[in-house]
């Protein structure tokens, strides 16, 4: 599989979003494509200053990043005001102490199993709906579908211009940015108001943003497929749909399926978060156990989450291998059976979708929400927005820092001694564990010992992202070309020198790209730590929901959208500058 | 060349086995300043011989002595000192793509510089004059600040050779440096390599497919076939018959 397809299939934990497909770190960024023609003008040899400038092409970006991090640190209040809450330490200690004694009573195990099934059912139904949306939407959004639509057959190969030049491209991106800019949790909060308490809320909260993302990725897959066979059928007089089903679909089937599985993996994590805001399942049980200070029970649930994550990780990894057609078919059948089972298990009340009451509530909510109103003052809104950005920045700094260390310790190579192998295994288990504890749970735990504000949120997101980034970094290290490093060793360079001259430059680009990519996701995830009280716009949103202030909510949602758009733009241009 | 100077490289009863397969079973010596070509079909053990010379491959039996040091018993530190005096041109160059060309050239000094000087050089290149002199000899001084991965294949080849110049090694190992080049470019690269190696008293061990180049450039030609030495002759004595014999497919 090409690196790109691999990234798209994303499997495991590439990212909660599209996976770095297409525009992500794995695509052409690190190829040798940059021919002399587009390389910067050679700097005159003798000039030392020229040398220094050119060896750091992204000087302004580095300066900007340093400033951003400094500003975020300042915002966290470290060194300016008390941030720790020492009386909470014993509680945190007893939480971690309980890790070794999870509640394994038959009664609670049954409850955990039930909650696990609920979480799986939500994720599965949400994913299936998202994939169906993605299929229809992906075809409709693909250039291949439209560009040849009005073309007389047989007039040569259609020309596909770069997408960026197509009219309305920016508008399309913004329109698509709205559903995916709003975190699943916010969709959950909104849908809860409209639909009332029903499994539908959880399913739709997953299906709406995931559906749009899936459609976008599917459209990319369709457009990347060589059009020959499709064109041939069109030329032979077949309709577009028929030509698509016969000529294109069979060739991209594997990619579509792999991405669907990856989406499911993301859905599992999101379902836990949705559970916390009332959808039920493992998230709900976690919150209940936390409120009852039943740490042993929390650990039972966390172990269930780890097992679940590991299981589906294995499953999707097994589907990544080429071949194994039979296993893929079996997986699909299994998925279909599970979907039906999930429907029967959750019994969502589909009638609610069209009932008069729903429309009434939706109408009332809209009437209340428009025009949007300021939650308090502009200054407050800007302050909360700033805190949100600071939170996301610190989260990525913390996450990358821990992630890099964990990756270098956790990388496993042929010929490692037993000690090294044990350290690597331990690191991987740790990464898996901190990934399994979702950000809101981390936030709740940190709120024992850190006073509310951006800091606990940043740390919670940071820890979670350390789990994700650590794993991504490990993959980079394991797949890197080690020959240049060996060539340095053969020059007699020492260990540290080899590392700094060889390993670091070779992986820094992809590390940065992944960190920036996670930043885009972190800014959206600030909501879920805010909801439990960690600060930022998420916290505002939660208090507005509690007081039915829909017009205020609309303002905050718009602010969140703008922020995530801003971060997307900053991250994308930083990635471009790095190339 | 003083009589006391040890051979640049000595393989003494060396075998390399993977499982039951013997990929190399050979003994030969390269004197200081001597240019030796290794020729032979793919899989004859040429790369293995070169790997033994710089210690990246450990022999199953026998001893490898490079620049007077028995690599089999050399301490880690000793190994580094020896390696600092061996210049290797890899088949695929193996430069650090994201670093500027000058850092890749200066990497030749890493075995001589201590840790701190090496790190400092990444921030502000050290010994720039030496590096520039080397690069301008190869006609790439303009590219010092360009990221290496943006250079063309030919330019990267020159960066690798400039690295050898600044490293100033006593022994140069080159593993099929021209196998992926067309005849025209192969001549140019071999000319540059000869130029780089020619100065001082550097020994050269180069693996090649092209007999004419081997005969024209080297003092001695060693023919390898299925891991064993088929012939080891002064260059003028090597004939086309030797070549045909060496490349004959096994019946």
Interface residues (C-beta under 8 A of the other chain):
Chain A: X32 X34 X35 X36 X39 X40 X42 X43 X44 X45 X46 X48 X50 X51 X52 X54 X55 X483 X484 X486 X487 X488 X489 X490 X491 X492 X493 X494 X496 X497 X498 X500 X501 X502 X505 X506 X508 X509
Chain B: X54 X55 X56 X79 X80 X81 X82 X83 X84 X85 X86 X88 X90 X92 X94 X95 X96 X97 X98 X99 X100 X102 X103 X107 X108 X110 X111 X112 X113 X115 X118 X119 X122 X124 X125 X128 X132 X135 X136 X141 X142 X143 X144 X145 X146 X147 X149 X150 X151 X152 X167
